[in-house]
Amino acid sequence: VAKDWGLQLPEIRDRGVRVVSEGRTQYFALHGKTGHLVTAERIDREQLCRLVEKCVLCCELIVEGEM
């Protein structure tokens, strides 16, 4: 994520960059040392998308300040 957005690793922390998922459960996070998008907790496809063939989890990247 840091590389895709052209951010240096310290900017992720300094600019309050975070990943926000729909609903209460936050499935994704940014790894502070690498800037990689990682799973924040176990994702159970059967629980989330029982009757759906294509399972999609949407999330947004929030960056504080100007780009």
DRENKOLKE-982173 format. One record per residue (C-alpha): residue number from 1; residue in three letters; x, y, z. Coordinates in steps of 0.02 Angstrom, whole numbers, plus 50000, padded with zeros to 5 digits. Example, Ala and Ser with C-alpha at 12.3 -4.5 7.8 and 13.67 -1.06 7.14 Angstrom:
BEGIN
<i = 1	aa = ALA	px = 50615	py = 49775	pz = 50390>
<i = 2	aa = SER	px = 50684	py = 49947	pz = 50357>
# end
This chain:
BEGIN
<i = 1	aa = VAL	px = 50000	py = 50000	pz = 50000>
<i = 2	aa = ALA	px = 50140	py = 50121	pz = 50044>
<i = 3	aa = LYS	px = 50224	py = 50088	pz = 49876>
<i = 4	aa = ASP	px = 50061	py = 50100	pz = 49777>
<i = 5	aa = TRP	px = 50016	py = 50268	pz = 49857>
<i = 6	aa = GLY	px = 50194	py = 50336	pz = 49848>
<i = 7	aa = LEU	px = 50209	py = 50351	pz = 50037>
<i = 8	aa = GLN	px = 50367	py = 50325	pz = 50137>
<i = 9	aa = LEU	px = 50350	py = 50209	pz = 50286>
<i = 10	aa = PRO	px = 50360	py = 50349	pz = 50418>
<i = 11	aa = GLU	px = 50216	py = 50438	pz = 50329>
<i = 12	aa = ILE	px = 50100	py = 50291	pz = 50363>
<i = 13	aa = ARG	px = 50118	py = 50322	pz = 50549>
<i = 14	aa = ASP	px = 50134	py = 50513	pz = 50543>
<i = 15	aa = ARG	px = 49984	py = 50542	pz = 50428>
<i = 16	aa = GLY	px = 49868	py = 50422	pz = 50518>
<i = 17	aa = VAL	px = 49848	py = 50303	pz = 50370>
<i = 18	aa = ARG	px = 49726	py = 50164	pz = 50412>
<i = 19	aa = VAL	px = 49615	py = 50035	pz = 50330>
<i = 20	aa = VAL	px = 49429	py = 50036	pz = 50371>
<i = 21	aa = SER	px = 49311	py = 49891	pz = 50333>
<i = 22	aa = GLU	px = 49122	py = 49896	pz = 50324>
<i = 23	aa = GLY	px = 49037	py = 49845	pz = 50486>
<i = 24	aa = ARG	px = 49111	py = 49823	pz = 50658>
<i = 25	aa = THR	px = 49242	py = 49692	pz = 50616>
<i = 26	aa = GLN	px = 49404	py = 49760	pz = 50543>
<i = 27	aa = TYR	px = 49476	py = 49621	pz = 50435>
<i = 28	aa = PHE	px = 49625	py = 49716	pz = 50366>
<i = 29	aa = ALA	px = 49766	py = 49824	pz = 50434>
<i = 30	aa = LEU	px = 49928	py = 49903	pz = 50375>
<i = 31	aa = HIS	px = 50089	py = 49825	pz = 50435>
<i = 32	aa = GLY	px = 50183	py = 49970	pz = 50516>
<i = 33	aa = LYS	px = 50358	py = 49915	pz = 50468>
<i = 34	aa = THR	px = 50325	py = 49862	pz = 50288>
<i = 35	aa = GLY	px = 50171	py = 49959	pz = 50232>
<i = 36	aa = HIS	px = 50092	py = 49796	pz = 50172>
<i = 37	aa = LEU	px = 49906	py = 49762	pz = 50181>
<i = 38	aa = VAL	px = 49881	py = 49616	pz = 50301>
<i = 39	aa = THR	px = 49734	py = 49524	pz = 50377>
<i = 40	aa = ALA	px = 49697	py = 49588	pz = 50551>
<i = 41	aa = GLU	px = 49607	py = 49430	pz = 50603>
<i = 42	aa = ARG	px = 49550	py = 49262	pz = 50536>
<i = 43	aa = ILE	px = 49427	py = 49275	pz = 50391>
<i = 44	aa = ASP	px = 49296	py = 49137	pz = 50388>
<i = 45	aa = ARG	px = 49220	py = 49130	pz = 50213>
<i = 46	aa = GLU	px = 49081	py = 49009	pz = 50266>
<i = 47	aa = GLN	px = 49024	py = 49129	pz = 50402>
<i = 48	aa = LEU	px = 49033	py = 49285	pz = 50292>
<i = 49	aa = CYS	px = 48968	py = 49223	pz = 50125>
<i = 50	aa = ARG	px = 48875	py = 49061	pz = 50153>
<i = 51	aa = LEU	px = 48759	py = 49067	pz = 50004>
<i = 52	aa = VAL	px = 48859	py = 49178	pz = 49889>
<i = 53	aa = GLU	px = 48977	py = 49108	pz = 49758>
<i = 54	aa = LYS	px = 49083	py = 49266	pz = 49745>
<i = 55	aa = CYS	px = 49137	py = 49331	pz = 49916>
<i = 56	aa = VAL	px = 49200	py = 49511	pz = 49921>
<i = 57	aa = LEU	px = 49259	py = 49610	pz = 50072>
<i = 58	aa = CYS	px = 49266	py = 49797	pz = 50041>
<i = 59	aa = CYS	px = 49380	py = 49916	pz = 50134>
<i = 60	aa = GLU	px = 49439	py = 50095	pz = 50119>
<i = 61	aa = LEU	px = 49610	py = 50171	pz = 50144>
<i = 62	aa = ILE	px = 49602	py = 50331	pz = 50247>
<i = 63	aa = VAL	px = 49747	py = 50455	pz = 50235>
<i = 64	aa = GLU	px = 49740	py = 50611	pz = 50342>
<i = 65	aa = GLY	px = 49804	py = 50775	pz = 50269>
<i = 66	aa = GLU	px = 49831	py = 50828	pz = 50090>
<i = 67	aa = MET	px = 49896	py = 50712	pz = 49954>
# end
